[in-house]
Amino acid sequence: MNNDKKAQFAFGMVGLGTMGRNLLLNMADNGFAVTGYDKSEKMLQFFEEEGKAHNLKGFSDIEDFVQSLQTPRTIILLVPAGPIVDSVISELQPLLTKGDIIIDSGNSHFTDTSRRYLELKDKGIHFFGMGISGGEEGARFGPSMMPGGDKQAYAHVKEMLEAVSAKVNGDPCVTYIGAGASGHFVKMTHNGIEYAIMQLLAEAYEILKNGLGYDNNQIQQVFEKWNNGRLKSFLMEITKDVFLVKDDKTGGFLVDVIKDEAKSKGTGKWTSQVAMDIEMPIPIIDTAVSTRNLSKLKKLRVELDEAFGDAEKMKVSANFIDDLEEAFYFAMANAYAQGMHLLWKASIDYEYGLNMAEIAKIWRGGCIIRAEFLEDIYQAYQKKPDLEHLFADSGIQQKIKQSLKGTRNVVSSAINAGLAIPCFAAALTYFDTLKTGRMPSNLTQAQRDFFGAHTFERIDCEGIFHANWNQKNS
């Protein structure tokens, strides 16, 4: 391994797993002098083997690694989130000098990033929490990246990040997100939206397969058609391809032999938890998280399936597939709208200073939730940067109105047949509630005042009131 202590590298990577190696190879392809550090000799060998074309070398000694970097040093971390990040920072910190930069590119919780940002700021070290989306291939050939931290220090890494990012119409899919932990907050929200869209695709599959009796070839054709139009997205694209893959063992379709239990790494749950903390409703994301948890109750589900019977085949009209496309558009729009609304609120509460148009812009390429619809979102925020909710945009409003009839038909038909479509239903219920000028919440507040003296406000005058609810009027 490289033991030359001469400062020769512009950027260093801690963590040479697949993501770390691929991002370094991407940087090297773009002409940047890079190196890496990993305690594992195996990971170092992989890195140097894959980086032969650029004569890349790595380090197994962290002090040699740090000394090989040009100042101000820029060190990217791609290690598992949690205590390992703190451990790596503790190892690096005595070897760094004021003005050096650490970029945590893992899926750290934003509260951990905020703590690390403040701790390192006191020591003169610039710290970024940077979400990366696009998976292994994205890291290698162009991801979407969401860096949050010190704005002045961003100037030092801007050129490199823009070079290695995905591009859409020549625009890099990276931008300075905002202060503190904003980068990881935005990535967390991205993942929450991802959960919702994946669940919607699963529910569309459920309707097509168990509601309409379509086989895998027919289902693939529906998704392919959708992906050639306004529903075009990365997730739609890979989903249509899933239905083409055969199983080597059985000769049938691979998707049919996969156990129906969906696991997770927790970022969707984080999104729901944070939204609850700052009182921002994102029910389609909450429902997507809960549905993954429901999927894990396999034994109970089978038992209750036997007790209550199968769902019925749906009774539908000839243009039902068109309605299903409208319903998917409607629910997908809800997923993005609720996620963006959460970002709008977080920007205020945490003083992130988020540029919503720029976030939509960098999500158009490289990331898992890239989709045609993001162009509409980008345009909406371009027109009105302080837009609170996407459904307040006139252009999106018109498209939502056009999709409502089909959505109501799909949701009611599926419910009547006994099919589980939790996220489609959650999207419609959220929308109907959001557009209700006067909700029945006055009764809820009356109940709270009745049993707990929690008081209430009136619609006819200002002030805080409490009533004697036990004094009934005849």
C-alpha positions as CSV (number, residue, x, y, z in Angstrom):
1,M,0.0,0.0,0.0
2,N,1.0,3.6,-0.5
3,N,3.4,4.9,2.2
4,D,4.5,8.2,0.5
5,K,3.6,11.0,2.9
6,K,3.9,13.7,0.3
7,A,0.7,15.7,0.0
8,Q,-0.3,14.8,-3.5
9,F,-4.1,14.1,-3.4
10,A,-6.9,16.7,-3.6
11,F,-9.6,14.4,-2.1
12,G,-9.6,11.4,0.2
13,M,-12.2,8.8,1.0
14,V,-12.6,6.9,4.3
15,G,-14.5,3.7,3.6
16,L,-13.7,1.7,0.4
17,G,-16.8,-0.4,0.2
18,T,-18.6,-0.5,-3.2
19,M,-20.1,3.0,-2.8
20,G,-16.8,4.6,-1.7
21,R,-14.8,2.9,-4.4
22,N,-17.3,3.8,-7.1
23,L,-17.4,7.5,-6.1
24,L,-13.6,7.7,-6.0
25,L,-13.4,6.1,-9.5
26,N,-16.0,8.6,-10.7
27,M,-13.8,11.4,-9.3
28,A,-10.7,10.0,-10.9
29,D,-12.5,9.7,-14.3
30,N,-13.2,13.5,-13.9
31,G,-9.5,14.3,-13.5
32,F,-9.3,14.7,-9.7
33,A,-6.3,13.3,-7.7
34,V,-7.9,10.9,-5.2
35,T,-7.0,8.3,-2.6
36,G,-8.7,6.2,0.0
37,Y,-8.3,4.7,3.4
38,D,-9.7,1.5,4.8
39,K,-8.6,-0.8,7.6
40,S,-9.5,-3.8,5.5
41,E,-6.7,-5.0,3.2
42,K,-9.3,-6.7,1.1
43,M,-11.2,-3.4,0.4
44,L,-7.8,-1.7,-0.4
45,Q,-7.0,-4.5,-2.9
46,F,-10.4,-4.2,-4.5
47,F,-9.9,-0.4,-4.8
48,E,-6.4,-0.6,-6.3
49,E,-7.5,-3.4,-8.7
50,E,-10.5,-1.4,-9.9
51,G,-8.5,1.8,-10.1
52,K,-5.6,0.4,-12.2
53,A,-6.4,2.6,-15.1
54,H,-5.8,5.7,-13.0
55,N,-3.0,4.1,-10.9
56,L,-5.0,4.6,-7.8
57,K,-3.5,3.7,-4.4
58,G,-4.9,3.5,-1.0
59,F,-3.8,3.6,2.7
60,S,-4.3,1.3,5.6
61,D,-2.7,3.8,8.0
62,I,-4.9,6.8,8.8
63,E,-2.0,9.1,9.6
64,D,-0.3,8.5,6.3
65,F,-3.6,8.9,4.6
66,V,-4.3,12.3,6.1
67,Q,-0.7,13.5,5.4
68,S,-1.1,12.6,1.7
69,L,-3.9,15.1,1.3
70,Q,-3.4,18.7,0.1
71,T,-4.6,21.4,2.4
72,P,-7.2,22.4,3.1
73,R,-7.9,18.7,3.3
74,T,-11.2,17.3,2.0
75,I,-12.1,13.9,3.4
76,I,-15.3,12.1,2.4
77,L,-16.8,9.5,4.7
78,L,-18.7,6.6,3.3
79,V,-19.1,4.3,6.3
80,P,-22.2,2.9,8.1
81,A,-24.2,5.6,9.8
82,G,-24.2,5.8,13.6
83,P,-21.3,5.3,16.1
84,I,-18.8,4.3,13.3
85,V,-19.0,7.9,11.9
86,D,-18.2,9.3,15.4
87,S,-15.4,6.8,15.7
88,V,-13.8,7.8,12.4
89,I,-14.2,11.5,13.2
90,S,-12.4,10.9,16.5
91,E,-9.5,9.2,14.7
92,L,-9.3,12.0,12.1
93,Q,-9.7,15.0,14.4
94,P,-6.2,15.1,16.0
95,L,-4.6,14.8,12.5
96,L,-6.6,17.7,11.0
97,T,-6.0,21.5,11.0
98,K,-8.3,24.4,11.0
99,G,-10.0,24.9,7.6
100,D,-10.1,21.2,6.7
101,I,-13.3,19.7,5.5
102,I,-15.1,16.4,6.4
103,I,-18.1,15.3,4.3
104,D,-20.3,12.5,5.8
105,S,-21.9,10.9,2.7
106,G,-23.7,8.1,4.5
107,N,-27.3,7.9,5.6
108,S,-26.8,9.6,9.0
109,H,-29.7,10.9,11.0
110,F,-29.9,14.6,10.6
111,T,-29.8,15.2,14.4
112,D,-26.4,13.4,14.5
113,T,-25.2,15.5,11.6
114,S,-26.3,18.7,13.4
115,R,-24.4,17.6,16.6
116,R,-21.2,16.8,14.6
117,Y,-21.5,20.0,12.6
118,L,-21.5,22.1,15.8
119,E,-18.8,20.1,17.5
120,L,-16.4,20.4,14.6
121,K,-17.3,24.0,13.9
122,D,-16.0,24.9,17.4
123,K,-12.7,23.3,16.4
124,G,-12.4,25.1,13.1
125,I,-13.3,22.0,11.0
126,H,-15.9,22.4,8.3
127,F,-18.4,19.5,8.4
128,F,-20.9,18.6,5.7
129,G,-23.7,16.1,5.8
130,M,-24.2,15.1,2.2
131,G,-27.0,12.8,1.1
132,I,-26.2,10.7,-2.0
133,S,-28.9,9.0,-4.1
134,G,-28.5,6.7,-7.0
135,G,-27.0,3.6,-5.5
136,E,-23.8,1.9,-6.6
137,E,-24.3,2.8,-10.3
138,G,-25.1,6.4,-9.4
139,A,-21.9,6.8,-7.4
140,R,-19.9,5.4,-10.3
141,F,-21.4,7.3,-13.1
142,G,-23.3,10.3,-11.6
143,P,-25.4,10.5,-8.5
144,S,-27.7,13.2,-7.2
145,M,-26.0,14.8,-4.1
146,M,-27.4,16.9,-1.3
147,P,-24.6,18.7,0.7
148,G,-25.5,20.8,3.7
149,G,-23.0,22.7,5.8
150,D,-20.8,25.8,5.8
151,K,-21.6,27.8,2.6
152,Q,-18.1,29.3,2.3
153,A,-16.4,25.9,2.5
154,Y,-18.8,24.6,-0.2
155,A,-16.8,26.7,-2.7
156,H,-13.8,24.4,-2.2
157,V,-15.8,21.2,-3.1
158,K,-18.3,22.7,-5.6
159,E,-16.3,22.0,-8.8
160,M,-15.6,18.4,-7.9
161,L,-19.2,17.7,-6.8
162,E,-20.6,19.2,-10.0
163,A,-18.2,17.3,-12.1
164,V,-19.1,13.9,-10.7
165,S,-22.9,14.4,-10.3
166,A,-25.5,13.3,-12.8
167,K,-26.5,15.9,-15.4
168,V,-29.9,16.8,-16.8
169,N,-29.9,19.1,-19.8
170,G,-26.3,20.0,-18.8
171,D,-27.3,21.0,-15.3
172,P,-25.5,19.2,-12.4
173,C,-27.7,17.3,-10.0
174,V,-26.0,18.8,-7.0
175,T,-26.4,22.1,-5.2
176,Y,-25.6,23.7,-1.9
177,I,-28.6,22.7,0.2
178,G,-28.4,24.9,3.2
179,A,-27.0,25.3,6.7
180,G,-26.3,22.6,9.3
181,A,-27.8,19.2,8.8
182,S,-30.0,20.3,5.9
183,G,-28.4,17.9,3.4
184,H,-29.2,14.8,5.4
185,F,-32.7,16.1,6.2
186,V,-33.4,16.5,2.5
187,K,-32.0,13.0,1.8
188,M,-34.1,11.5,4.5
189,T,-37.2,13.2,3.0
190,H,-36.1,11.9,-0.4
191,N,-36.1,8.4,1.0
192,G,-39.6,8.9,2.6
193,I,-41.0,9.9,-0.9
194,E,-39.2,6.8,-2.3
195,Y,-41.0,4.6,0.2
196,A,-44.4,6.0,-0.8
197,I,-43.8,5.6,-4.6
198,M,-42.5,2.1,-4.2
199,Q,-45.7,1.2,-2.2
200,L,-47.9,2.8,-4.9
201,L,-46.2,0.6,-7.5
202,A,-46.8,-2.4,-5.3
203,E,-50.5,-1.5,-5.0
204,A,-50.9,-0.9,-8.7
205,Y,-49.4,-4.4,-9.1
206,E,-51.9,-5.7,-6.6
207,I,-54.8,-4.2,-8.5
208,L,-53.6,-5.5,-11.8
209,K,-52.7,-9.0,-10.6
210,N,-55.4,-9.8,-8.0
211,G,-58.1,-7.3,-8.9
212,L,-58.0,-7.7,-12.7
213,G,-56.3,-11.1,-13.1
214,Y,-53.5,-9.8,-15.3
215,D,-50.4,-12.1,-15.8
216,N,-46.9,-10.8,-15.5
217,N,-46.5,-10.1,-19.2
218,Q,-49.7,-8.0,-19.2
219,I,-48.6,-6.1,-16.0
220,Q,-45.2,-5.4,-17.6
221,Q,-46.9,-3.9,-20.6
222,V,-49.0,-1.6,-18.5
223,F,-45.9,-0.3,-16.6
224,E,-44.0,0.0,-19.8
225,K,-46.8,2.1,-21.3
226,W,-46.9,4.3,-18.3
227,N,-43.1,4.7,-18.4
228,N,-43.3,6.1,-21.9
229,G,-45.6,8.9,-20.8
230,R,-46.0,11.4,-17.9
231,L,-45.4,8.7,-15.3
232,K,-41.9,8.1,-16.6
233,S,-39.5,7.6,-13.6
234,F,-36.6,5.5,-12.5
235,L,-38.8,3.4,-10.2
236,M,-41.3,2.8,-12.9
237,E,-38.5,1.8,-15.3
238,I,-37.0,-0.8,-13.0
239,T,-40.4,-2.1,-11.9
240,K,-41.4,-2.9,-15.5
241,D,-38.1,-4.7,-15.9
242,V,-38.7,-6.8,-12.8
243,F,-41.5,-8.6,-14.6
244,L,-39.2,-9.7,-17.4
245,V,-36.7,-11.6,-15.2
246,K,-37.0,-15.4,-15.0
247,D,-35.9,-17.5,-12.0
248,D,-33.0,-19.9,-12.7
249,K,-34.3,-22.4,-10.2
250,T,-37.9,-22.7,-11.2
251,G,-38.0,-21.3,-14.8
252,G,-40.9,-19.1,-13.8
253,F,-40.8,-15.4,-13.0
254,L,-38.5,-14.4,-10.2
255,V,-40.9,-11.9,-8.7
256,D,-43.4,-14.7,-8.1
257,V,-41.0,-16.7,-5.8
258,I,-39.9,-13.7,-3.6
259,K,-41.3,-13.7,-0.1
260,D,-43.8,-10.9,0.4
261,E,-42.0,-9.3,3.3
262,A,-40.4,-5.9,2.6
263,K,-37.5,-4.8,4.8
264,S,-36.1,-1.4,5.4
265,K,-33.1,0.5,6.7
266,G,-35.1,3.0,8.8
267,T,-34.9,6.3,6.8
268,G,-38.7,6.1,5.9
269,K,-39.4,5.7,9.6
270,W,-37.2,8.7,10.4
271,T,-39.2,10.8,8.0
272,S,-42.5,9.9,9.7
273,Q,-41.0,10.5,13.1
274,V,-39.6,13.9,12.3
275,A,-42.9,14.9,10.6
276,M,-44.8,14.0,13.7
277,D,-42.3,16.1,15.8
278,I,-42.8,19.2,13.7
279,E,-46.6,18.6,13.2
280,M,-46.5,18.2,9.5
281,P,-48.9,15.6,8.0
282,I,-47.3,13.2,5.5
283,P,-49.8,10.3,5.7
284,I,-48.8,8.7,2.4
285,I,-45.3,8.2,3.7
286,D,-46.5,7.1,7.1
287,T,-48.7,4.6,5.4
288,A,-45.9,3.3,3.3
289,V,-43.8,2.7,6.3
290,S,-46.6,1.0,8.2
291,T,-47.4,-1.2,5.2
292,R,-43.8,-2.6,5.2
293,N,-44.3,-3.4,8.9
294,L,-47.6,-5.1,8.1
295,S,-45.8,-7.2,5.4
296,K,-43.6,-8.7,8.2
297,L,-46.7,-10.1,9.9
298,K,-46.8,-13.0,7.5
299,K,-48.0,-15.7,9.9
300,L,-50.9,-13.5,11.2
301,R,-51.8,-12.4,7.7
302,V,-52.1,-15.9,6.4
303,E,-54.2,-16.9,9.4
304,L,-56.6,-14.0,8.9
305,D,-56.7,-14.5,5.1
306,E,-58.0,-18.0,5.8
307,A,-60.5,-16.7,8.3
308,F,-61.9,-13.9,6.2
309,G,-61.5,-15.1,2.7
310,D,-59.9,-13.8,-0.5
311,A,-60.5,-10.5,-2.1
312,E,-63.0,-10.5,-5.0
313,K,-62.2,-9.8,-8.6
314,M,-62.9,-6.2,-9.4
315,K,-65.9,-5.1,-11.4
316,V,-64.6,-2.4,-13.7
317,S,-65.3,-0.5,-16.9
318,A,-63.5,-0.8,-20.1
319,N,-61.4,2.3,-19.5
320,F,-60.3,1.2,-16.0
321,I,-56.6,1.1,-16.9
322,D,-56.8,4.7,-17.9
323,D,-58.4,5.5,-14.5
324,L,-55.6,3.5,-12.8
325,E,-53.0,5.7,-14.6
326,E,-54.9,8.8,-13.4
327,A,-54.9,7.4,-9.8
328,F,-51.2,6.6,-9.9
329,Y,-50.5,10.2,-11.1
330,F,-52.7,11.6,-8.4
331,A,-51.1,9.5,-5.6
332,M,-47.6,10.0,-6.9
333,A,-48.2,13.8,-6.9
334,N,-49.3,13.5,-3.3
335,A,-46.1,11.7,-2.3
336,Y,-43.9,14.5,-3.7
337,A,-46.3,17.2,-2.4
338,Q,-46.2,15.9,1.1
339,G,-42.5,15.4,1.1
340,M,-41.9,19.0,-0.3
341,H,-44.3,20.3,2.3
342,L,-42.3,18.7,5.0
343,L,-39.1,20.3,3.6
344,W,-40.9,23.7,3.5
345,K,-41.8,23.4,7.2
346,A,-38.3,22.1,8.2
347,S,-36.7,25.0,6.4
348,I,-38.6,27.3,8.7
349,D,-38.3,25.4,11.9
350,Y,-34.6,24.5,11.6
351,E,-33.6,27.7,9.7
352,Y,-32.1,25.7,6.8
353,G,-32.9,28.3,4.1
354,L,-33.9,25.6,1.6
355,N,-34.3,26.5,-2.1
356,M,-37.2,24.3,-3.1
357,A,-36.7,24.8,-6.8
358,E,-33.0,23.8,-6.6
359,I,-34.0,20.6,-4.6
360,A,-36.5,19.6,-7.3
361,K,-33.9,20.4,-10.0
362,I,-31.2,18.1,-8.6
363,W,-33.7,15.3,-8.1
364,R,-34.4,15.2,-11.8
365,G,-31.4,13.0,-12.5
366,G,-29.2,10.5,-10.8
367,C,-31.5,9.8,-7.8
368,I,-33.9,7.0,-7.1
369,I,-37.0,9.3,-7.2
370,R,-36.1,11.0,-10.5
371,A,-39.2,11.4,-12.6
372,E,-40.9,13.5,-15.3
373,F,-43.1,15.0,-12.6
374,L,-40.1,16.7,-11.0
375,E,-40.0,19.1,-14.0
376,D,-43.5,20.3,-13.0
377,I,-42.3,20.7,-9.4
378,Y,-39.3,22.6,-10.4
379,Q,-41.4,25.0,-12.6
380,A,-43.9,25.5,-9.8
381,Y,-41.1,26.7,-7.4
382,Q,-39.4,28.7,-10.1
383,K,-42.7,30.7,-10.5
384,K,-43.2,31.1,-6.7
385,P,-40.1,30.3,-4.6
386,D,-42.1,30.7,-1.3
387,L,-44.9,28.3,-2.4
388,E,-46.1,26.4,0.6
389,H,-47.7,23.5,-1.1
390,L,-47.5,22.1,-4.6
391,F,-51.3,21.8,-4.8
392,A,-51.5,25.6,-4.5
393,D,-49.8,25.8,-7.9
394,S,-52.3,26.5,-10.7
395,G,-50.7,24.2,-13.2
396,I,-50.5,21.2,-10.8
397,Q,-54.1,22.0,-9.6
398,Q,-55.4,21.6,-13.1
399,K,-53.8,18.2,-13.5
400,I,-55.0,17.0,-10.1
401,K,-58.6,18.0,-11.0
402,Q,-58.3,16.0,-14.2
403,S,-57.2,12.9,-12.3
404,L,-59.8,13.0,-9.5
405,K,-62.6,11.1,-11.2
406,G,-60.4,8.2,-12.2
407,T,-58.8,8.2,-8.7
408,R,-62.1,7.9,-6.9
409,N,-63.2,5.1,-9.2
410,V,-60.0,3.1,-8.6
411,V,-60.0,3.6,-4.9
412,S,-63.7,2.8,-4.4
413,S,-63.6,-0.2,-6.8
414,A,-60.6,-1.7,-5.0
415,I,-62.1,-1.1,-1.5
416,N,-65.4,-2.7,-2.6
417,A,-63.4,-5.7,-3.8
418,G,-61.5,-6.0,-0.6
419,L,-58.1,-5.2,-2.0
420,A,-55.6,-3.5,0.2
421,I,-54.5,-0.2,-1.4
422,P,-53.4,1.7,1.7
423,C,-51.3,4.4,0.0
424,F,-53.8,5.1,-2.8
425,A,-56.5,5.5,-0.1
426,A,-54.2,7.6,2.1
427,A,-53.5,10.0,-0.8
428,L,-57.2,10.5,-1.5
429,T,-58.1,11.0,2.2
430,Y,-55.3,13.5,2.7
431,F,-56.3,15.4,-0.4
432,D,-60.0,15.5,0.7
433,T,-59.0,16.6,4.2
434,L,-56.6,19.3,2.9
435,K,-59.3,20.9,0.8
436,T,-61.9,20.9,3.6
437,G,-62.4,24.5,4.6
438,R,-64.1,23.6,7.8
439,M,-63.2,20.3,9.4
440,P,-65.1,18.6,12.2
441,S,-62.1,19.3,14.5
442,N,-64.2,21.8,16.5
443,L,-65.9,18.7,18.0
444,T,-62.4,17.2,18.9
445,Q,-61.4,20.4,20.6
446,A,-64.7,20.5,22.5
447,Q,-64.1,16.9,23.7
448,R,-60.6,17.9,24.9
449,D,-62.0,20.8,26.8
450,F,-64.7,18.7,28.3
451,F,-62.4,16.0,29.8
452,G,-59.2,17.9,30.2
453,A,-60.0,21.6,30.3
454,H,-57.7,22.1,27.3
455,T,-59.6,25.3,26.3
456,F,-60.6,26.3,22.8
457,E,-60.8,29.3,20.5
458,R,-63.9,30.7,18.9
459,I,-64.7,31.6,15.3
460,D,-66.6,34.8,16.3
461,C,-64.2,36.5,18.6
462,E,-60.6,36.3,19.8
463,G,-59.4,34.8,23.0
464,I,-59.0,31.5,24.8
465,F,-62.1,29.9,26.3
466,H,-63.2,27.1,28.6
467,A,-66.7,25.9,29.1
468,N,-68.7,24.1,31.8
469,W,-69.7,21.1,29.7
470,N,-71.6,19.4,32.5
471,Q,-74.1,22.3,32.5
472,K,-76.5,21.0,29.8
473,N,-79.0,23.4,28.3
474,S,-82.5,22.0,27.9
